[in-house]
C-alpha cells in the first residue's frame, strides 16, 4: 500500500471506470447512478430514484503471496530499518438496482463486462480518474481533495 489513501483511491478509480463505461447505456436505461456506499444506506424509496450500480468494499485482507516476501530488516541494536510491503486484496460487492423488469440484471451485466474488459488499470487510467482538472480542487469535498493530492 503506497499511502493510507490508497484504498479510497482504488474505490474512486473503479467507480470512475464504471461510471464512464455506463454512459453508453444511459439512453436505454435512463441516467444511471454509480455509488460507493454501504448497501444498507441506499434509499430505494426516494422520489428521484434512478437505476443504480453500487460498488462496496466489503473485505480488505493481506495478500498471502506477498505477505512473507520480505522479512522486516533490523539493525544490530534490533531497531527496525525497513518494512516489507503491505499488499492487500480488496474484495468488492457490486450490486445493481433497477425499477423496471430486468433493469438490474442488464445493469449488472454491463458492469461485469466493463470490469472484464479492463482486468488491470494502467497508470494513465488511475491518473485520469483521480485528476480533478478542469475542476477547481477547492470545490471538491475534503475527502476527494485528499485523494487528488
MIMI-268396 format. One record per residue: x, y, z of N, C-alpha, C in turn; residue number from 1; residue in one letter. Coordinates in nm, 4 decimals. Example, Ala and Ser with C-alpha at 12.3 -4.5 7.8 and 13.67 -1.06 7.14 Angstrom:
REM residues 2
n.east:n.north:n.up:ca.east:ca.north:ca.up:c.east:c.north:c.up:k:r
1.3190:-0.5690:0.7800:1.2300:-0.4500:0.7800:1.3200:-0.3300:0.7800:1:A
1.2850:-0.2250:0.7080:1.3670:-0.1060:0.7140:1.2900:0.0030:0.7870:2:S
REM end
This chain:
REM residues 149
n.east:n.north:n.up:ca.east:ca.north:ca.up:c.east:c.north:c.up:k:r
0.0857:-0.1159:0.0000:0.0000:0.0000:0.0000:0.0903:0.1221:0.0000:1:X
0.0689:0.2111:-0.0927:0.1566:0.3254:-0.1089:0.1273:0.4377:-0.0105:2:X
0.0034:0.4504:0.0342:-0.0330:0.5538:0.1303:-0.1641:0.5140:0.1956:3:X
-0.1993:0.5771:0.3080:-0.3274:0.5445:0.3717:-0.4486:0.5772:0.2839:4:X
-0.4295:0.6600:0.1829:-0.5386:0.6959:0.0928:-0.5535:0.5990:-0.0243:5:X
-0.4675:0.4990:-0.0325:-0.4661:0.4086:-0.1475:-0.5965:0.3299:-0.1614:6:X
-0.6543:0.2849:-0.0522:-0.7777:0.2067:-0.0600:-0.8911:0.2937:-0.1147:7:X
-0.9012:0.4155:-0.0645:-1.0019:0.5077:-0.1167:-0.9789:0.5401:-0.2626:8:X
-0.8526:0.5506:-0.3014:-0.8196:0.5803:-0.4411:-0.8610:0.4647:-0.5324:9:X
-0.8415:0.3415:-0.4880:-0.8827:0.2262:-0.5688:-1.0338:0.2284:-0.5898:10:X
-1.1081:0.2540:-0.4832:-1.2544:0.2615:-0.4955:-1.2955:0.3744:-0.5899:11:X
-1.2273:0.4892:-0.5802:-1.2602:0.6023:-0.6677:-1.2309:0.5694:-0.8138:12:X
-1.1205:0.5009:-0.8390:-1.0839:0.4659:-0.9769:-1.1835:0.3652:-1.0346:13:X
-1.2213:0.2642:-0.9565:-1.3189:0.1660:-1.0048:-1.4550:0.2310:-1.0287:14:X
-1.4940:0.3205:-0.9392:-1.6210:0.3919:-0.9588:-1.6168:0.4745:-1.0867:15:X
-1.5050:0.5429:-1.1103:-1.4900:0.6236:-1.2304:-1.4958:0.5367:-1.3551:16:X
-1.4305:0.4209:-1.3511:-1.4308:0.3284:-1.4643:-1.5737:0.2836:-1.4971:17:X
-1.6496:0.2449:-1.3948:-1.7873:0.2010:-1.4165:-1.8758:0.3166:-1.4622:18:X
-1.8583:0.4323:-1.4015:-1.9397:0.5484:-1.4372:-1.9180:0.5879:-1.5832:19:X
-1.7924:0.5900:-1.6262:-1.7635:0.6242:-1.7656:-1.8126:0.5168:-1.8622:20:X
-1.8025:0.3912:-1.8231:-1.8454:0.2824:-1.9097:-1.9966:0.2734:-1.9252:21:X
-2.0696:0.3193:-1.8243:-2.2155:0.3099:-1.8286:-2.2803:0.4268:-1.9004:22:X
-2.2029:0.5224:-1.9450:-2.2576:0.6342:-2.0213:-2.3231:0.5825:-2.1490:23:X
-2.2678:0.4758:-2.2053:-2.3208:0.4191:-2.3301:-2.4634:0.3674:-2.3178:24:X
-2.5035:0.3221:-2.1991:-2.6371:0.2639:-2.1858:-2.7374:0.3605:-2.1225:25:X
-2.6956:0.4834:-2.0946:-2.7881:0.5770:-2.0302:-2.9085:0.6059:-2.1193:26:X
-2.8947:0.5900:-2.2510:-3.0083:0.6084:-2.3409:-3.1104:0.4975:-2.3269:27:X
-3.0638:0.3766:-2.2933:-3.1522:0.2617:-2.2798:-3.2214:0.2587:-2.1439:28:X
-3.1433:0.2785:-2.0382:-3.1972:0.2675:-1.9018:-3.2266:0.4022:-1.8376:29:X
-3.1920:0.5100:-1.9031:-3.2027:0.6415:-1.8416:-3.0751:0.6695:-1.7639:30:X
-3.0714:0.7792:-1.6906:-2.9492:0.8106:-1.6157:-2.9223:0.7040:-1.5089:31:X
-2.7986:0.6583:-1.5038:-2.7581:0.5548:-1.4086:-2.6645:0.6186:-1.3060:32:X
-2.6933:0.5935:-1.1790:-2.6095:0.6433:-1.0709:-2.5111:0.5350:-1.0312:33:X
-2.3833:0.5707:-1.0157:-2.2824:0.4771:-0.9655:-2.2368:0.5311:-0.8311:34:X
-2.2492:0.4484:-0.7276:-2.2141:0.4925:-0.5930:-2.1178:0.3947:-0.5279:35:X
-2.0615:0.4381:-0.4147:-1.9684:0.3544:-0.3385:-2.0033:0.3611:-0.1906:36:X
-2.1287:0.3362:-0.1588:-2.1722:0.3418:-0.0196:-2.2177:0.2033:0.0251:37:X
-2.2364:0.1892:0.1546:-2.2838:0.0611:0.2077:-2.4221:0.0305:0.1512:38:X
-2.4486:-0.0937:0.1123:-2.5775:-0.1279:0.0508:-2.6983:-0.0921:0.1365:39:X
-2.6848:-0.0979:0.2681:-2.7994:-0.0654:0.3527:-2.8276:0.0842:0.3603:40:X
-2.7381:0.1670:0.3069:-2.7565:0.3122:0.3068:-2.8262:0.3629:0.1798:41:X
-2.8525:0.2753:0.0855:-2.9153:0.3156:-0.0398:-3.0659:0.3304:-0.0184:42:X
-3.1174:0.4473:-0.0519:-3.2593:0.4761:-0.0357:-3.3316:0.4465:-0.1671:43:X
-3.3995:0.3341:-0.1707:-3.4703:0.2930:-0.2921:-3.6091:0.3550:-0.3030:44:X
-3.6547:0.4161:-0.1961:-3.7878:0.4764:-0.1961:-3.7838:0.6262:-0.2254:45:X
-3.6683:0.6790:-0.2585:-3.6575:0.8218:-0.2870:-3.7397:0.8571:-0.4109:46:X
-3.7918:0.9776:-0.4120:-3.8762:1.0214:-0.5244:-3.7969:1.0294:-0.6547:47:X
-3.6695:1.0630:-0.6449:-3.5864:1.0782:-0.7651:-3.4976:0.9560:-0.7895:48:X
-3.5386:0.8387:-0.7408:-3.4582:0.7171:-0.7552:-3.4438:0.6796:-0.9030:49:X
-3.3217:0.6463:-0.9403:-3.2933:0.6039:-1.0774:-3.2167:0.4720:-1.0703:50:X
-3.2008:0.4017:-1.1822:-3.1215:0.2789:-1.1790:-2.9846:0.3076:-1.1179:51:X
-2.9374:0.2165:-1.0375:-2.8150:0.2414:-0.9618:-2.7257:0.1188:-0.9625:52:X
-2.5969:0.1451:-0.9720:-2.4944:0.0429:-0.9557:-2.4133:0.0848:-0.8348:53:X
-2.3946:-0.0054:-0.7411:-2.3217:0.0272:-0.6197:-2.1994:-0.0632:-0.6057:54:X
-2.0878:-0.0024:-0.5753:-1.9604:-0.0715:-0.5560:-1.9233:-0.0552:-0.4096:55:X
-1.9186:-0.1653:-0.3357:-1.8945:-0.1593:-0.1917:-1.7764:-0.2484:-0.1541:56:X
-1.6766:-0.1902:-0.0893:-1.5616:-0.2661:-0.0408:-1.6048:-0.3393:0.0857:57:X
-1.6164:-0.4719:0.0776:-1.6644:-0.5455:0.1942:-1.5546:-0.6224:0.2661:58:X
-1.4344:-0.6331:0.2079:-1.3257:-0.7023:0.2775:-1.1914:-0.6559:0.2247:59:X
-1.1018:-0.6288:0.3159:-0.9632:-0.5973:0.2814:-0.8744:-0.6881:0.3655:60:X
-0.7881:-0.7620:0.2991:-0.7001:-0.8534:0.3712:-0.5633:-0.8571:0.3066:61:X
-0.4657:-0.9004:0.3837:-0.3296:-0.9090:0.3301:-0.3215:-1.0151:0.2211:62:X
-0.2437:-0.9863:0.1191:-0.2222:-1.0802:0.0108:-0.1276:-1.1890:0.0609:63:X
-0.1719:-1.3144:0.0541:-0.0935:-1.4254:0.1081:0.0386:-1.4444:0.0353:64:X
0.0416:-1.4194:-0.0945:0.1633:-1.4403:-0.1723:0.2710:-1.3370:-0.1389:65:X
0.2309:-1.2147:-0.1095:0.3274:-1.1085:-0.0811:0.3568:-1.0920:0.0675:66:X
0.2786:-1.1577:0.1511:0.2903:-1.1365:0.2958:0.4294:-1.1681:0.3496:67:X
0.4892:-1.2769:0.3029:0.6201:-1.3177:0.3543:0.7320:-1.2975:0.2526:68:X
0.7096:-1.2111:0.1571:0.8115:-1.1891:0.0535:0.9411:-1.1358:0.1127:69:X
0.9298:-1.0384:0.1993:1.0470:-0.9825:0.2664:1.0187:-0.9756:0.4150:70:X
1.1156:-1.0118:0.4946:1.1011:-1.0001:0.6383:1.1451:-0.8602:0.6810:71:X
1.0904:-0.8097:0.7901:1.1359:-0.6785:0.8374:1.2859:-0.6828:0.8671:72:X
1.3578:-0.5825:0.8201:1.5023:-0.5758:0.8435:1.5290:-0.5007:0.9721:73:X
1.6260:-0.5508:1.0472:1.6630:-0.4871:1.1745:1.8148:-0.4670:1.1780:74:X
1.8555:-0.3618:1.2471:1.9984:-0.3356:1.2605:2.0535:-0.4117:1.3805:75:X
2.1811:-0.3895:1.4140:2.2468:-0.4623:1.5226:2.1820:-0.4350:1.6582:76:X
2.1166:-0.3192:1.6735:2.0503:-0.2864:1.8003:1.9094:-0.3446:1.8087:77:X
1.8622:-0.4033:1.7007:1.7287:-0.4611:1.6988:1.6214:-0.3653:1.6519:78:X
1.6620:-0.2438:1.6108:1.5644:-0.1469:1.5606:1.5275:-0.1802:1.4174:79:X
1.4028:-0.1634:1.3861:1.3554:-0.1913:1.2506:1.4077:-0.0841:1.1552:80:X
1.4677:-0.1283:1.0448:1.5218:-0.0341:0.9452:1.4418:-0.0354:0.8156:81:X
1.3626:-0.1375:0.7940:1.2815:-0.1457:0.6724:1.1563:-0.2280:0.7010:82:X
1.0518:-0.1982:0.6284:0.9269:-0.2723:0.6408:0.8986:-0.3460:0.5110:83:X
0.8432:-0.4670:0.5206:0.8003:-0.5346:0.3976:0.6800:-0.4606:0.3390:84:X
0.6545:-0.4750:0.2096:0.5396:-0.4063:0.1506:0.4084:-0.4601:0.2080:85:X
0.3099:-0.3716:0.2194:0.1770:-0.4109:0.2635:0.0898:-0.4255:0.1394:86:X
0.0813:-0.5478:0.0900:-0.0004:-0.5757:-0.0288:-0.1356:-0.6273:0.0180:87:X
-0.2409:-0.5662:-0.0320:-0.3754:-0.6013:0.0116:-0.4589:-0.6575:-0.1025:88:X
-0.5490:-0.7475:-0.0687:-0.6529:-0.7932:-0.1598:-0.7801:-0.7208:-0.1189:89:X
-0.8407:-0.6496:-0.2123:-0.9628:-0.5762:-0.1852:-1.0787:-0.6480:-0.2545:90:X
-1.1769:-0.6903:-0.1770:-1.2922:-0.7616:-0.2302:-1.4121:-0.6672:-0.2307:91:X
-1.4697:-0.6502:-0.3488:-1.5826:-0.5590:-0.3655:-1.7107:-0.6366:-0.3919:92:X
-1.8207:-0.5797:-0.3462:-1.9538:-0.6303:-0.3741:-2.0177:-0.5329:-0.4723:93:X
-2.0552:-0.5822:-0.5894:-2.1205:-0.4987:-0.6906:-2.2684:-0.5359:-0.6919:94:X
-2.3531:-0.4368:-0.6641:-2.4967:-0.4599:-0.6658:-2.5641:-0.3643:-0.7631:95:X
-2.6689:-0.4113:-0.8254:-2.7428:-0.3304:-0.9224:-2.8873:-0.3195:-0.8765:96:X
-2.9435:-0.2015:-0.8937:-3.0814:-0.1750:-0.8551:-3.1544:-0.1173:-0.9750:97:X
-3.2679:-0.1710:-1.0057:-3.3491:-0.1231:-1.1164:-3.4929:-0.1107:-1.0726:98:X
-3.5717:-0.0378:-1.1499:-3.7107:-0.0155:-1.1139:-3.8066:-0.0679:-1.2206:99:X
-3.7518:-0.1312:-1.3214:-3.8334:-0.1937:-1.4254:-3.7865:-0.3387:-1.4399:100:X
-3.8641:-0.4174:-1.5107:-3.8325:-0.5579:-1.5315:-3.6952:-0.5747:-1.5979:101:X
-3.6098:-0.6566:-1.5416:-3.4767:-0.6927:-1.5918:-3.3764:-0.5766:-1.5957:102:X
-3.4122:-0.4614:-1.5427:-3.3228:-0.3467:-1.5448:-3.1963:-0.3728:-1.4620:103:X
-3.2112:-0.4286:-1.3435:-3.0961:-0.4561:-1.2574:-3.0036:-0.5598:-1.3204:104:X
-3.0604:-0.6619:-1.3830:-2.9787:-0.7658:-1.4454:-2.8989:-0.7110:-1.5630:105:X
-2.9619:-0.6250:-1.6425:-2.8914:-0.5636:-1.7555:-2.7785:-0.4748:-1.7051:106:X
-2.8060:-0.3968:-1.6030:-2.7056:-0.3080:-1.5459:-2.5878:-0.3865:-1.4887:107:X
-2.6169:-0.4943:-1.4180:-2.5102:-0.5780:-1.3622:-2.4293:-0.6443:-1.4729:108:X
-2.4963:-0.6867:-1.5788:-2.4256:-0.7455:-1.6924:-2.3287:-0.6475:-1.7568:109:X
-2.3723:-0.5233:-1.7750:-2.2827:-0.4213:-1.8301:-2.1649:-0.3953:-1.7367:110:X
-2.1908:-0.3903:-1.6077:-2.0826:-0.3666:-1.5114:-1.9791:-0.4789:-1.5162:111:X
-2.0247:-0.6032:-1.5211:-1.9317:-0.7163:-1.5274:-1.8525:-0.7142:-1.6577:112:X
-1.9181:-0.6743:-1.7665:-1.8498:-0.6638:-1.8954:-1.7400:-0.5572:-1.8902:113:X
-1.7696:-0.4429:-1.8318:-1.6713:-0.3344:-1.8211:-1.5513:-0.3797:-1.7385:114:X
-1.5767:-0.4446:-1.6255:-1.4665:-0.4903:-1.5396:-1.3871:-0.6027:-1.6059:115:X
-1.4545:-0.6868:-1.6836:-1.3853:-0.7955:-1.7538:-1.2946:-0.7401:-1.8641:116:X
-1.3407:-0.6373:-1.9321:-1.2619:-0.5770:-2.0400:-1.1402:-0.5018:-1.9888:117:X
-1.1410:-0.4595:-1.8633:-1.0286:-0.3866:-1.8041:-0.9798:-0.4616:-1.6804:118:X
-0.9147:-0.5786:-1.6975:-0.8720:-0.6565:-1.5810:-0.7592:-0.5899:-1.5029:119:X
-0.6939:-0.4932:-1.5644:-0.5845:-0.4234:-1.4982:-0.5950:-0.2750:-1.5310:120:X
-0.5732:-0.1920:-1.4319:-0.5794:-0.0478:-1.4535:-0.4375:0.0051:-1.4691:121:X
-0.4110:0.0690:-1.5802:-0.2776:0.1243:-1.6012:-0.2647:0.2598:-1.5307:122:X
-0.1443:0.3074:-1.5231:-0.1150:0.4323:-1.4533:-0.1928:0.5495:-1.5123:123:X
-0.2077:0.5526:-1.6442:-0.2792:0.6624:-1.7091:-0.4265:0.6647:-1.6673:124:X
-0.4897:0.5479:-1.6578:-0.6305:0.5409:-1.6165:-0.6470:0.5880:-1.4725:125:X
-0.5519:0.5525:-1.3887:-0.5575:0.5945:-1.2489:-0.5413:0.7455:-1.2383:126:X
-0.4472:0.7995:-1.3114:-0.4264:0.9455:-1.3083:-0.5487:1.0197:-1.3607:127:X
-0.6088:0.9690:-1.4689:-0.7294:1.0336:-1.5235:-0.8431:1.0326:-1.4225:128:X
-0.8596:0.9203:-1.3538:-0.9702:0.9083:-1.2588:-0.9521:0.9981:-1.1375:129:X
-0.8286:1.0177:-1.0949:-0.8027:1.0970:-0.9745:-0.7682:1.2425:-1.0047:130:X
-0.7572:1.2774:-1.1322:-0.7227:1.4144:-1.1705:-0.8486:1.5009:-1.1665:131:X
-0.8506:1.6033:-1.0829:-0.9709:1.6852:-1.0715:-0.9872:1.7877:-1.1832:132:X
-0.8861:1.8104:-1.2664:-0.8968:1.9137:-1.3687:-1.0012:1.8733:-1.4716:133:X
-1.0740:1.9593:-1.5286:-1.0617:2.1039:-1.5217:-1.1324:2.1652:-1.4009:134:X
-1.1743:2.0838:-1.3055:-1.2389:2.1375:-1.1866:-1.1382:2.2036:-1.0940:135:X
-1.1869:2.2969:-1.0165:-1.1069:2.3574:-0.9113:-1.1124:2.2629:-0.7913:136:X
-0.9978:2.2180:-0.7432:-0.9920:2.1188:-0.6352:-1.0612:2.1707:-0.5098:137:X
-1.0588:2.2998:-0.4863:-1.1196:2.3542:-0.3648:-1.2714:2.3368:-0.3645:138:X
-1.3313:2.3091:-0.4808:-1.4762:2.2884:-0.4889:-1.5155:2.1490:-0.4431:139:X
-1.4206:2.0563:-0.4390:-1.4491:1.9177:-0.4041:-1.4597:1.9001:-0.2531:140:X
-1.5313:1.7955:-0.2068:-1.5333:1.7656:-0.0639:-1.3924:1.7326:-0.0152:141:X
-1.3655:1.7513:0.1134:-1.2290:1.7284:0.1669:-1.1720:1.5910:0.1350:142:X
-1.2549:1.4859:0.1373:-1.2033:1.3508:0.1091:-1.1507:1.3419:-0.0331:143:X
-1.2207:1.4015:-0.1308:-1.1756:1.3986:-0.2686:-1.0544:1.4902:-0.2896:144:X
-1.0460:1.5992:-0.2139:-0.9274:1.6851:-0.2220:-0.8032:1.6069:-0.1792:145:X
-0.8165:1.5273:-0.0729:-0.7037:1.4470:-0.0251:-0.6644:1.3421:-0.1280:146:X
-0.7631:1.2763:-0.1910:-0.7319:1.1753:-0.2925:-0.6628:1.2385:-0.4125:147:X
-0.7093:1.3572:-0.4536:-0.6493:1.4237:-0.5689:-0.5052:1.4632:-0.5387:148:X
-0.4792:1.5043:-0.4163:-0.3426:1.5430:-0.3794:-0.2531:1.4221:-0.3813:149:X
REM end
